[in-house]
Amino acid sequence: MTFRRYLSLRNENLPEKFIVLRHDVDKRPGNSLKTAEMESAKGISATYFFRMRECSYDEGIVARIRDLGHEIGYHYEDLVLAGGDKDKAIRHFAESLDVMRKVAPVETICMHGSPLSGIDSKALWESYDYKDYGIAGDTFYDADYKSLFYITDTGRMWDGHLVSRRDNVPEQKEWIAKGYSYHSTSDVIAALDNGSFPHKAMMTTHPQRWTDNALAWFKELVMQSAKNIVKRAMNKGR
């Protein structure tokens, strides 16, 4: 289900088994369109969070993904873009929503981690309330991760929370203690096949790194491996 669907059902009507399927469109939006087409062909609806950056936001692609029945959300990083100036950041946030809402009814948000920045864009909500801007929920604040397992391909692995600066949730350690930790896609598939995968989960992917092109796949491998080294070093300093 989409994140918006989860929010509408979370209080009383959630099914016993479900996955909130989420895609963060950091760059290469064409990859996200291909993903959206494959999902739509299988009757699957997901949420696509777009950054308001040239490398991510392509109005034509956003409209096509919308027309395939998927939800469009805002992958915000306004406080980073504003250099920590909250007043400037909230104006950029509102302006970005206005731009996106000309194409799709944006009601949900999630933060772009900006791992190389010392600024956490979630700090914007210490001074403002996103619900004042017609937002139904934020993936960090409005999902119950005590009952919802979180898994992401951050770092080009399913246990990328080990190197991630911000793409993780506080309850992640509790899930790991229960034995719910996967490294490769084969690990995830095996857990789904044998029924041991958590029955309620949010799965996040970054379609930019999913490809059947050998050269693009290898480039992503090399680039992400280098980034992981840097992120590990930065995490040690926290």
C-alpha positions as CSV (number, residue, x, y, z in Angstrom):
1,M,0.0,0.0,0.0
2,T,1.0,3.7,-0.3
3,F,2.0,5.7,2.8
4,R,-1.1,7.8,2.5
5,R,-3.2,4.6,2.6
6,Y,-1.4,3.4,5.7
7,L,-2.1,6.7,7.4
8,S,-5.8,6.4,6.6
9,L,-6.0,2.8,8.0
10,R,-3.5,2.9,10.8
11,N,-5.9,3.5,13.7
12,E,-8.2,0.5,13.2
13,N,-8.4,-1.1,9.8
14,L,-4.9,-2.2,8.9
15,P,-4.7,-5.8,7.4
16,E,-2.8,-8.5,9.2
17,K,-0.1,-8.5,6.5
18,F,1.0,-5.6,4.4
19,I,4.0,-3.6,3.1
20,V,4.1,0.2,2.8
21,L,6.0,0.4,-0.4
22,R,8.0,3.6,-0.8
23,H,10.5,4.9,-3.3
24,D,12.9,7.8,-2.7
25,V,13.6,9.5,-6.1
26,D,17.0,11.0,-5.3
27,K,18.1,11.1,-8.9
28,R,17.5,9.4,-12.3
29,P,13.7,9.7,-12.3
30,G,13.5,7.6,-15.5
31,N,14.4,4.6,-13.3
32,S,11.5,5.4,-11.1
33,L,9.1,5.5,-14.0
34,K,10.2,2.1,-15.1
35,T,9.7,0.8,-11.6
36,A,6.3,2.4,-11.4
37,E,5.3,0.8,-14.7
38,M,6.3,-2.7,-13.5
39,E,4.4,-2.2,-10.3
40,S,1.3,-0.9,-12.0
41,A,1.3,-3.9,-14.3
42,K,1.1,-6.1,-11.2
43,G,-1.6,-4.1,-9.6
44,I,0.8,-2.6,-7.0
45,S,0.5,1.0,-5.7
46,A,3.5,2.7,-4.1
47,T,4.6,6.1,-2.9
48,Y,7.2,8.0,-4.9
49,F,8.9,10.8,-2.9
50,F,10.5,13.4,-5.3
51,R,13.1,16.0,-4.3
52,M,12.7,19.5,-5.6
53,R,15.9,19.3,-7.5
54,E,16.7,19.0,-11.2
55,C,18.2,15.6,-10.8
56,S,14.9,14.3,-9.3
57,Y,11.9,16.4,-10.2
58,D,10.7,15.9,-13.8
59,E,7.2,17.1,-14.1
60,G,6.4,14.8,-17.1
61,I,7.6,11.7,-15.2
62,V,5.8,12.8,-12.0
63,A,2.5,13.1,-14.0
64,R,3.0,9.7,-15.7
65,I,3.7,8.0,-12.3
66,R,0.6,9.7,-10.9
67,D,-1.5,8.4,-13.8
68,L,-0.3,4.9,-13.2
69,G,-2.1,5.0,-9.8
70,H,0.8,5.8,-7.5
71,E,1.1,8.4,-4.8
72,I,3.4,11.4,-5.2
73,G,5.1,12.8,-2.1
74,Y,7.7,15.4,-1.3
75,H,11.3,14.3,-0.4
76,Y,12.2,17.5,1.4
77,E,15.6,18.9,2.2
78,D,14.7,22.5,2.6
79,L,16.7,23.3,5.7
80,V,19.8,22.0,4.1
81,L,19.2,24.0,0.9
82,A,18.6,27.1,3.1
83,G,21.9,26.6,5.0
84,G,20.0,26.2,8.3
85,D,17.9,29.3,8.0
86,K,14.4,28.0,9.1
87,D,12.4,31.0,7.9
88,K,14.0,30.6,4.4
89,A,13.5,26.9,4.5
90,I,9.8,27.0,5.3
91,R,9.2,29.4,2.5
92,H,11.0,27.0,0.1
93,F,9.0,24.1,1.6
94,A,5.7,25.9,0.8
95,E,6.8,27.0,-2.6
96,S,7.9,23.4,-3.5
97,L,4.6,22.0,-2.4
98,D,2.8,24.6,-4.6
99,V,4.9,23.5,-7.6
100,M,4.3,19.8,-7.0
101,R,0.6,20.2,-6.3
102,K,0.0,21.6,-9.7
103,V,0.7,18.0,-10.9
104,A,-0.4,15.8,-8.1
105,P,-2.2,16.0,-4.7
106,V,0.9,15.9,-2.4
107,E,-0.2,14.9,1.1
108,T,2.8,13.1,2.5
109,I,6.5,13.9,3.1
110,C,9.8,12.3,4.0
111,M,13.2,13.9,4.6
112,H,16.1,13.5,2.2
113,G,19.0,12.5,4.4
114,S,21.7,14.7,2.8
115,P,24.4,12.6,4.4
116,L,27.3,14.9,3.6
117,S,25.6,17.9,5.4
118,G,25.7,18.5,9.1
119,I,22.2,19.8,8.9
120,D,19.2,17.6,9.7
121,S,16.2,18.9,7.7
122,K,13.8,17.4,10.3
123,A,14.9,20.2,12.6
124,L,12.6,22.5,10.6
125,W,9.6,21.0,12.5
126,E,11.0,22.3,15.8
127,S,9.7,25.7,14.7
128,Y,6.9,24.8,12.3
129,D,4.2,22.2,11.8
130,Y,4.0,20.5,8.4
131,K,0.3,19.8,9.0
132,D,-0.3,23.5,8.7
133,Y,0.6,23.0,5.0
134,G,-2.0,20.3,4.3
135,I,0.4,17.4,5.0
136,A,-1.3,14.2,6.4
137,G,2.0,12.6,7.6
138,D,5.7,12.4,7.6
139,T,7.3,8.9,7.3
140,F,9.6,9.5,10.3
141,Y,7.0,11.0,12.7
142,D,3.7,9.4,11.7
143,A,4.5,5.7,11.3
144,D,4.4,3.3,14.2
145,Y,7.8,1.6,13.9
146,K,7.2,-0.5,17.0
147,S,4.7,-2.5,15.0
148,L,6.0,-1.6,11.5
149,F,9.4,-3.1,10.4
150,Y,11.5,-0.7,8.4
151,I,13.8,-1.9,5.7
152,T,15.7,0.3,3.2
153,D,18.3,-0.2,0.4
154,T,20.3,2.7,1.7
155,G,24.0,2.1,1.1
156,R,23.1,-0.4,-1.6
157,M,22.3,-3.1,1.0
158,W,19.2,-4.0,3.0
159,D,21.1,-3.5,6.3
160,G,22.3,-0.1,5.2
161,H,21.2,1.5,8.5
162,L,24.6,0.4,9.6
163,V,26.2,3.1,7.5
164,S,23.3,5.5,7.1
165,R,23.4,8.9,9.0
166,R,19.7,9.5,8.8
167,D,17.8,6.9,6.8
168,N,16.9,4.8,9.9
169,V,14.4,4.8,12.8
170,P,15.0,4.6,16.6
171,E,13.2,1.2,16.8
172,Q,15.7,-0.4,14.3
173,K,17.8,-1.9,17.1
174,E,14.7,-3.5,18.6
175,W,13.9,-5.2,15.2
176,I,17.5,-6.4,14.9
177,A,17.4,-7.9,18.4
178,K,14.4,-9.9,17.2
179,G,16.4,-11.3,14.3
180,Y,14.9,-9.2,11.6
181,S,18.0,-8.1,9.7
182,Y,18.8,-8.8,6.0
183,H,21.8,-8.0,3.9
184,S,21.1,-9.1,0.3
185,T,18.0,-9.3,-1.8
186,S,18.3,-13.1,-1.7
187,D,18.0,-12.9,2.1
188,V,14.8,-10.9,1.8
189,I,13.3,-13.3,-0.8
190,A,14.2,-16.3,1.4
191,A,12.5,-14.7,4.4
192,L,9.4,-14.0,2.4
193,D,9.3,-17.5,1.0
194,N,9.6,-19.2,4.4
195,G,7.2,-16.8,6.1
196,S,9.7,-15.4,8.6
197,F,9.6,-11.8,7.2
198,P,7.7,-9.4,9.4
199,H,4.0,-9.2,8.5
200,K,3.9,-5.4,8.7
201,A,6.7,-3.5,7.1
202,M,7.7,-0.3,5.3
203,M,10.1,-1.0,2.4
204,T,12.1,1.8,0.9
205,T,14.1,1.6,-2.3
206,H,16.0,4.1,-4.4
207,P,15.2,3.2,-8.0
208,Q,18.4,5.0,-9.2
209,R,20.5,2.0,-8.1
210,W,18.2,-0.7,-9.7
211,T,19.2,-1.6,-13.2
212,D,19.8,-4.5,-15.6
213,N,22.5,-2.5,-17.4
214,A,25.9,-4.0,-16.4
215,L,27.8,-0.7,-16.8
216,A,25.3,1.3,-14.8
217,W,25.2,-1.4,-12.2
218,F,28.9,-1.5,-11.8
219,K,29.1,2.3,-11.6
220,E,26.6,2.4,-8.8
221,L,28.5,-0.4,-7.0
222,V,31.8,1.6,-7.1
223,M,30.2,5.0,-6.2
224,Q,28.1,3.7,-3.4
225,S,30.9,1.6,-1.9
226,A,33.1,4.8,-1.8
227,K,30.2,6.8,-0.2
228,N,29.7,4.1,2.4
229,I,33.4,4.4,3.5
230,V,32.8,8.2,4.0
231,K,29.5,7.7,5.9
232,R,31.1,5.1,8.2
233,A,33.8,7.5,9.1
234,M,31.3,10.3,9.7
235,N,29.1,8.0,11.9
236,K,32.1,7.2,14.1
237,G,32.5,10.9,14.8
238,R,28.9,11.3,16.1
